[in-house]
């Protein structure tokens, strides 16, 4: 159906609760309309998917504030990179606002952005999730006609949602995390008009999110998960079971030089975790080695690949079934008790790979050429690489097993990794390249190898 100018006036007028004549005055830049009504009309245009008249597009400065709690945690710069890039592609100017001790507060930034007629504000790690924090500035956004949407995808869902109770317009929950429903499903709760606007931009409509389809089976699946969550689940009993499971696991790992620590639930994290630490010098292996041995054991035990450290692993009991905690504890104890063969220090080959190299990487489909400039100090290798598509640093090593190089580049808030392992001799190198990509807080080995493997061949630049 064609959306005629007359229909546009009628829809916007109905949504705002004013006359079509008032909407017309706003669209034509006429006087005699209050600032609050003007803002409401412009917001309604955006929500209903109408283009603003060209002369009114500057009434809001097309600024979008991105309010971050800090920049030390790598997730927040990565988030700023992704959101900022997406906004810029759509003609918006992102404004980075970082809260610091003794500096501007979240509320201060909101005041500043509204003074500049910002079109919206994105809060990452904002005060909305903190019950005792000030929330008046969110209400100020409401009065200016700017909706507040909270992404609570990885949180426990509550009825009623605490975010909606505190005044959020919409809140998003994942259907595949704590609800344990289909992974492709999710819930968007809140204001009916805004949810209808989102629906009009999704399948089956010809909108921006048409490709993000959810099957009828997944819709029924998430509804069934909601029924179980609210009608059959006992939160107190669930927490008691998780605590009992981590206690059971800890009780089975009573080994010399091994300690356990229970990390209790805090904030939006509702599940306790168990950290197992050991004397790395005594046991001779790191957390990733333990994780891989557990994965290859019988029964197989899968741990988060991002949690292992040089001397620890972390266990999340959320997915354990009755009786499995006992098996997990025994499996970890068996891995830690297994003898580790002493590995002699690998001799560094009497070879210097410093200089320029031309390397060809072959994928499942296609190839890419790279110019590497390497510097070697004993067995350590540093340098940089360039290709027509990207460039960046190179780090690696040379040992008795061959040459090992890693180079990477940033792309849309993530890091793309190439891990080259192979042989080098007589001015040539060749071997296997492992391909992956990871966000700054998800740099586990699974993500860093998620795109499979290819081959590489290289020779000194100029053939010397």
C-alpha positions as CSV (number, residue, x, y, z in Angstrom):
1,X,0.0,0.0,0.0
2,X,1.3,3.4,-0.9
3,X,2.0,5.7,2.0
4,X,0.6,9.0,0.7
5,X,1.2,12.4,2.3
6,X,-2.4,12.4,3.6
7,X,-1.9,9.0,5.2
8,X,1.3,10.2,6.7
9,X,-0.4,13.2,8.3
10,X,-3.2,10.9,9.7
11,X,-0.8,8.3,11.1
12,X,1.5,10.8,12.8
13,X,-1.5,12.8,14.2
14,X,-3.1,9.7,15.6
15,X,0.2,8.6,17.2
16,X,1.0,11.9,18.8
17,X,-2.6,12.7,19.7
18,X,-2.8,16.1,17.9
19,X,-4.6,17.3,14.8
20,X,-3.4,16.8,11.3
21,X,-3.2,20.6,11.0
22,X,-0.7,20.6,13.9
23,X,1.4,17.9,12.2
24,X,1.3,19.9,9.0
25,X,2.6,23.0,10.7
26,X,5.5,21.1,12.1
27,X,6.4,19.5,8.8
28,X,6.3,22.9,7.1
29,X,8.3,24.7,9.8
30,X,5.4,27.0,10.8
31,X,5.2,28.7,14.2
32,X,2.5,28.2,16.8
33,X,3.5,24.8,18.0
34,X,5.1,24.1,21.3
35,X,8.6,22.6,21.5
36,X,7.4,19.5,23.2
37,X,4.7,18.9,20.5
38,X,7.3,19.6,17.7
39,X,9.7,17.0,19.3
40,X,6.9,14.4,19.6
41,X,5.9,14.9,15.9
42,X,9.5,14.4,14.7
43,X,9.9,11.4,16.9
44,X,6.7,9.9,15.6
45,X,8.0,10.3,12.0
46,X,11.1,8.4,13.0
47,X,9.2,5.6,14.7
48,X,6.7,5.1,11.9
49,X,9.5,5.0,9.3
50,X,8.8,8.2,7.5
51,X,11.5,10.4,6.1
52,X,11.7,13.8,7.7
53,X,11.4,16.8,5.3
54,X,14.8,17.9,4.3
55,X,14.5,21.3,6.0
56,X,13.7,19.6,9.3
57,X,16.5,17.1,9.3
58,X,18.7,19.5,11.2
59,X,16.2,20.1,14.0
60,X,17.8,17.2,15.6
61,X,21.5,17.4,15.0
62,X,21.8,13.7,13.9
63,X,24.1,13.3,16.9
64,X,23.9,10.1,18.8
65,X,25.7,9.9,22.2
66,X,27.6,6.8,23.2
67,X,27.9,6.8,27.0
68,X,30.6,4.4,28.3
69,X,31.6,3.7,31.9
70,X,35.3,3.3,31.0
71,X,37.8,2.6,28.3
72,X,40.1,0.2,30.2
73,X,37.9,-2.8,29.6
74,X,38.4,-3.7,26.0
75,X,34.8,-4.5,25.4
76,X,33.8,-0.8,25.5
77,X,36.3,0.5,22.9
78,X,35.2,-2.4,20.7
79,X,31.6,-1.5,21.2
80,X,32.2,2.1,20.4
81,X,34.0,1.1,17.2
82,X,31.1,-1.0,16.0
83,X,28.3,1.3,17.0
84,X,30.2,4.4,15.8
85,X,30.9,2.9,12.4
86,X,27.3,1.8,12.0
87,X,25.9,5.2,12.9
88,X,28.3,7.0,10.6
89,X,27.3,4.8,7.7
90,X,23.7,6.0,8.3
91,X,24.5,9.6,8.4
92,X,24.7,10.1,12.2
93,X,27.6,11.5,14.1
94,X,28.6,9.4,17.1
95,X,29.7,11.4,20.2
96,X,31.8,9.4,22.7
97,X,31.0,10.2,26.3
98,X,33.2,8.4,28.9
99,X,32.4,8.6,32.6
100,X,35.5,9.2,34.8
101,X,36.0,9.6,38.5
102,X,35.5,13.3,39.3
103,X,34.4,14.0,35.7
104,X,31.1,14.3,34.0
105,X,28.4,11.9,35.1
106,X,26.0,10.0,33.0
107,X,23.3,12.6,33.8
108,X,25.7,15.4,32.8
109,X,26.3,13.9,29.4
110,X,22.5,13.5,28.9
111,X,22.0,17.2,29.6
112,X,24.8,18.1,27.2
113,X,23.5,15.9,24.4
114,X,19.9,17.1,24.8
115,X,21.2,20.7,24.6
116,X,22.7,19.8,21.3
117,X,19.4,18.3,20.1
118,X,20.8,14.8,19.9
119,X,18.7,12.2,18.1
120,X,19.5,9.4,20.6
121,X,21.7,8.1,23.3
122,X,23.3,4.6,23.7
123,X,24.3,3.6,27.2
124,X,26.8,0.7,27.6
125,X,27.0,-0.5,31.2
126,X,24.7,2.4,32.2
127,X,23.0,3.1,35.5
128,X,19.8,1.6,34.3
129,X,20.8,-1.8,35.6
130,X,21.6,-0.3,39.1
131,X,18.6,-0.1,41.3
132,X,20.3,2.5,43.7
133,X,21.6,4.7,40.9
134,X,20.0,7.9,39.7
135,X,17.5,7.5,37.0
136,X,16.1,11.0,36.5
137,X,18.1,11.6,33.3
138,X,16.3,8.7,31.7
139,X,13.0,10.3,32.5
140,X,14.3,13.5,30.9
141,X,14.9,11.5,27.7
142,X,11.2,10.4,27.8
143,X,10.1,14.0,28.1
144,X,12.1,14.9,25.0
145,X,10.5,12.0,23.1
146,X,13.6,9.8,22.9
147,X,12.7,6.2,23.7
148,X,14.9,4.2,26.1
149,X,15.7,0.6,25.1
150,X,17.7,-1.8,27.3
151,X,19.7,-4.7,26.0
152,X,19.3,-7.4,28.7
153,X,20.0,-10.3,26.3
154,X,22.2,-12.3,28.7
155,X,20.2,-11.6,31.9
156,X,17.5,-13.4,33.8
157,X,14.0,-12.4,32.6
158,X,11.6,-11.2,35.3
159,X,7.9,-10.6,35.4
160,X,7.3,-7.7,35.4
161,X,10.7,-6.7,33.9
162,X,12.5,-4.4,36.4
163,X,13.7,-2.3,33.5
164,X,10.1,-1.6,32.3
165,X,9.1,-0.9,35.9
166,X,11.8,1.7,36.1
167,X,10.5,3.4,33.0
168,X,12.4,1.8,30.0
169,X,10.3,1.8,26.8
170,X,11.7,-1.5,25.6
171,X,13.8,-4.3,26.9
172,X,15.5,-7.2,24.9
173,X,16.0,-10.7,26.2
174,X,17.6,-13.7,24.5
175,X,15.5,-16.8,24.1
176,X,18.5,-19.0,23.9
177,X,20.5,-18.1,27.0
178,X,18.9,-18.3,30.5
179,X,15.5,-19.1,29.1
180,X,17.1,-22.2,27.4
181,X,14.9,-21.8,24.3
182,X,15.9,-21.8,20.6
183,X,19.1,-19.9,20.1
184,X,17.7,-17.9,17.2
185,X,14.8,-16.6,19.3
186,X,14.5,-13.5,21.5
187,X,11.9,-11.3,23.2
188,X,11.3,-7.6,22.7
189,X,9.0,-6.3,25.5
190,X,7.6,-2.9,26.2
191,X,5.7,-0.2,24.3
192,X,3.4,-1.6,21.8
193,X,3.9,1.1,19.2
194,X,7.7,0.8,19.2
195,X,7.5,-3.0,19.0
196,X,5.2,-2.7,16.1
197,X,7.6,-0.3,14.4
198,X,10.4,-2.9,14.9
199,X,8.1,-5.6,13.6
200,X,7.5,-3.6,10.4
201,X,11.2,-3.5,9.7
202,X,11.5,-7.3,10.2
203,X,10.4,-10.4,8.3
204,X,8.0,-10.8,6.5
205,X,8.2,-7.1,5.6
206,X,10.7,-5.7,3.1
207,X,12.7,-4.0,5.8
208,X,16.2,-3.8,7.1
209,X,15.9,-6.9,9.3
210,X,14.1,-9.2,6.8
211,X,17.1,-11.5,6.7
212,X,16.9,-12.1,10.5
213,X,14.0,-14.6,10.2
214,X,12.7,-16.7,13.1
215,X,10.8,-19.9,12.2
216,X,7.4,-20.8,13.5
217,X,9.0,-23.7,15.4
218,X,11.3,-21.3,17.2
219,X,8.5,-19.0,18.1
220,X,6.6,-21.9,19.7
221,X,9.9,-23.0,21.3
222,X,10.5,-19.7,23.1
223,X,6.9,-19.6,24.2
224,X,7.3,-23.1,25.7
225,X,10.5,-21.9,27.4
226,X,8.7,-18.9,28.9
227,X,6.0,-21.2,30.3
228,X,8.6,-23.4,32.0
229,X,10.5,-20.4,33.3
230,X,7.6,-18.7,34.9
231,X,5.3,-21.6,35.8
232,X,7.5,-24.6,36.6
233,X,10.9,-23.1,37.7
234,X,11.8,-22.6,41.4
235,X,14.6,-19.9,41.5
236,X,15.6,-20.6,45.1
237,X,15.9,-24.4,44.4
238,X,17.8,-23.6,41.2
239,X,20.4,-21.5,43.1
240,X,20.7,-24.1,45.8
241,X,21.4,-26.8,43.2
242,X,24.1,-24.7,41.5
243,X,25.8,-24.0,44.9
244,X,25.6,-27.8,45.7
245,X,27.1,-28.6,42.3
246,X,30.1,-26.3,42.7
247,X,30.6,-27.6,46.3
248,X,30.5,-31.2,44.9
249,X,33.1,-30.4,42.2
250,X,35.4,-28.6,44.7
251,X,35.1,-31.6,47.1
252,X,36.5,-33.9,44.4
253,X,39.6,-31.8,43.7
254,X,41.4,-32.2,47.0
255,X,45.0,-32.3,45.6
256,X,48.2,-30.8,47.0
257,X,48.9,-27.4,45.5
258,X,45.3,-27.1,44.2
259,X,42.8,-24.6,45.5
260,X,39.2,-23.7,44.7
261,X,37.2,-20.5,45.1
262,X,33.5,-20.0,44.7
263,X,32.6,-16.7,43.0
264,X,29.1,-15.9,44.2
265,X,26.4,-14.3,42.1
266,X,26.6,-10.5,41.8
267,X,24.4,-8.0,40.1
268,X,22.9,-9.3,36.9
269,X,25.1,-12.5,37.1
270,X,22.8,-15.0,38.9
271,X,24.9,-18.2,38.7
272,X,27.9,-19.0,41.1
273,X,31.1,-20.1,39.5
274,X,34.0,-22.2,40.7
275,X,37.6,-21.2,40.0
276,X,40.2,-24.0,40.3
277,X,43.9,-22.9,40.6
278,X,47.1,-24.9,40.9
279,X,50.8,-24.5,41.3
280,X,51.9,-24.2,37.6
281,X,55.5,-25.0,38.5
282,X,54.5,-28.2,40.2
283,X,51.9,-29.4,37.7
284,X,53.6,-28.3,34.5
285,X,50.6,-27.3,32.4
286,X,48.3,-24.3,31.9
287,X,44.5,-23.9,31.9
288,X,44.1,-24.4,28.2
289,X,45.9,-27.8,28.4
290,X,43.5,-28.8,31.2
291,X,40.5,-27.6,29.1
292,X,41.6,-29.6,26.1
293,X,42.3,-32.8,28.1
294,X,38.8,-32.5,29.7
295,X,37.3,-32.2,26.2
296,X,39.1,-35.3,25.0
297,X,38.3,-37.3,28.1
298,X,35.5,-39.8,28.9
299,X,33.0,-38.3,29.8
300,X,33.8,-35.2,27.8
301,X,33.7,-32.0,29.8
302,X,33.4,-28.7,27.9
303,X,34.6,-25.5,29.6
304,X,34.5,-21.9,28.4
305,X,37.6,-21.5,26.2
306,X,38.0,-17.9,27.3
307,X,38.3,-18.5,31.0
308,X,41.5,-20.6,31.3
309,X,44.7,-18.8,32.5
310,X,48.3,-19.9,33.1
311,X,47.2,-21.8,36.2
312,X,43.4,-21.9,36.4
313,X,40.1,-22.9,34.9
314,X,36.5,-21.8,35.7
315,X,33.4,-23.9,35.9
316,X,29.9,-22.6,35.3
317,X,27.3,-25.1,36.7
318,X,24.4,-23.6,34.8
319,X,24.1,-26.4,32.2
320,X,24.8,-29.3,34.5
321,X,22.2,-32.1,34.8
322,X,21.6,-34.0,38.1
323,X,24.6,-36.2,38.9
324,X,27.0,-34.5,36.4
325,X,28.8,-32.4,39.0
326,X,30.3,-35.6,40.5
327,X,31.6,-36.6,37.1
328,X,33.0,-33.2,36.4
329,X,34.9,-33.1,39.7
330,X,36.4,-36.5,39.2
331,X,37.4,-35.7,35.6
332,X,39.2,-32.5,36.7
333,X,41.0,-34.4,39.5
334,X,42.1,-37.1,37.0
335,X,43.5,-34.5,34.6
336,X,45.4,-32.7,37.3
337,X,46.7,-36.0,38.7
338,X,48.0,-37.3,35.4
339,X,51.8,-37.1,35.0
340,X,53.2,-34.6,32.6
341,X,56.3,-35.5,30.7
342,X,59.1,-33.0,31.0
343,X,59.6,-31.2,27.8
344,X,63.2,-30.3,27.0
345,X,63.7,-26.7,25.9
346,X,63.6,-26.6,22.1
347,X,66.9,-25.4,20.6
348,X,66.6,-22.3,18.4
349,X,67.7,-23.2,14.8
350,X,70.8,-21.3,13.6
351,X,68.8,-19.4,11.2
352,X,67.8,-15.7,10.9
353,X,64.6,-14.9,9.2
354,X,65.0,-11.1,9.5
355,X,64.1,-9.2,6.4
356,X,61.4,-9.0,3.8
357,X,59.3,-12.0,2.7
358,X,56.5,-12.4,0.1
359,X,53.9,-14.8,1.5
360,X,50.9,-16.2,-0.4
361,X,48.0,-17.4,1.7
362,X,45.6,-19.9,0.1
363,X,42.0,-20.2,1.4
364,X,39.3,-22.7,0.5
365,X,38.5,-20.2,-2.3
366,X,41.0,-17.6,-3.4
367,X,44.4,-16.4,-2.4
368,X,45.9,-13.3,-0.8
369,X,49.5,-11.9,-1.0
370,X,51.3,-10.4,1.9
371,X,54.6,-8.6,2.3
372,X,56.2,-9.4,5.7
373,X,59.0,-7.4,7.2
374,X,60.5,-9.5,10.1
375,X,63.0,-8.8,12.8
376,X,64.4,-11.7,14.8
377,X,66.0,-11.6,18.3
378,X,67.1,-15.1,19.4
379,X,63.9,-17.1,18.9
380,X,61.5,-14.2,19.1
381,X,60.1,-12.6,15.9
382,X,58.4,-9.2,15.5
383,X,57.6,-7.1,12.5
384,X,54.7,-6.1,10.3
385,X,52.8,-7.2,7.2
386,X,51.0,-5.5,4.4
387,X,48.5,-6.7,1.8
388,X,46.1,-4.9,-0.6
389,X,43.3,-5.5,2.0
390,X,44.9,-4.7,5.4
391,X,48.2,-4.3,7.3
392,X,49.3,-4.8,10.9
393,X,51.9,-6.1,13.3
394,X,53.4,-9.6,13.2
395,X,54.6,-11.6,16.2
396,X,55.9,-15.1,16.5
397,X,58.8,-17.4,17.2
398,X,61.3,-19.7,15.6
399,X,62.1,-23.0,17.4
400,X,63.0,-26.6,16.6
401,X,59.4,-27.2,15.5
402,X,59.6,-24.5,12.8
403,X,58.3,-21.0,12.4
404,X,55.2,-19.6,14.1
405,X,53.7,-16.3,13.1
406,X,50.5,-14.4,14.0
407,X,49.2,-11.3,12.3
408,X,46.0,-9.6,12.8
409,X,43.8,-6.7,11.8
410,X,40.8,-4.8,13.2
411,X,37.5,-5.2,11.4
412,X,34.1,-3.8,12.6
413,X,35.0,-4.1,16.3
414,X,36.6,-7.5,16.0
415,X,40.2,-8.8,15.3
416,X,40.9,-11.1,12.4
417,X,43.7,-13.6,13.1
418,X,46.1,-15.5,10.8
419,X,48.2,-18.1,12.7
420,X,51.0,-19.5,10.5
421,X,52.8,-22.6,11.5
422,X,55.3,-24.3,9.2
423,X,58.9,-25.0,8.2
424,X,61.5,-22.6,7.0
425,X,64.7,-23.3,5.2
426,X,66.8,-22.0,2.3
427,X,64.9,-18.7,1.9
428,X,61.5,-20.4,1.8
429,X,58.7,-21.1,4.2
430,X,55.5,-23.1,4.0
431,X,52.9,-24.7,6.1
432,X,49.4,-24.3,7.6
433,X,47.5,-21.1,8.4
434,X,44.7,-21.1,10.9
435,X,42.0,-18.4,10.4
436,X,39.8,-16.8,13.1
437,X,38.2,-13.7,14.4
438,X,37.3,-12.6,17.9
439,X,36.1,-9.6,19.8
440,X,38.5,-8.1,22.4
441,X,36.8,-10.0,25.3
442,X,36.3,-13.3,23.5
443,X,39.8,-14.1,22.3
444,X,39.6,-17.8,23.1
445,X,41.2,-20.5,20.9
446,X,37.9,-21.5,19.5
447,X,37.1,-18.1,18.1
448,X,40.7,-17.6,16.9
449,X,40.4,-20.7,14.7
450,X,36.7,-20.6,13.8
451,X,37.2,-20.1,10.1
452,X,39.2,-23.3,9.5
453,X,42.6,-23.6,7.9
454,X,44.5,-22.9,4.7
455,X,48.0,-23.1,3.4
456,X,50.8,-20.6,3.0
457,X,54.0,-20.4,1.0
458,X,56.6,-17.7,1.2
459,X,60.0,-16.7,0.0
460,X,62.4,-13.9,0.7
461,X,61.6,-10.8,-1.3
462,X,63.6,-10.8,-4.4
463,X,64.3,-14.5,-4.1
464,X,67.3,-14.0,-1.8
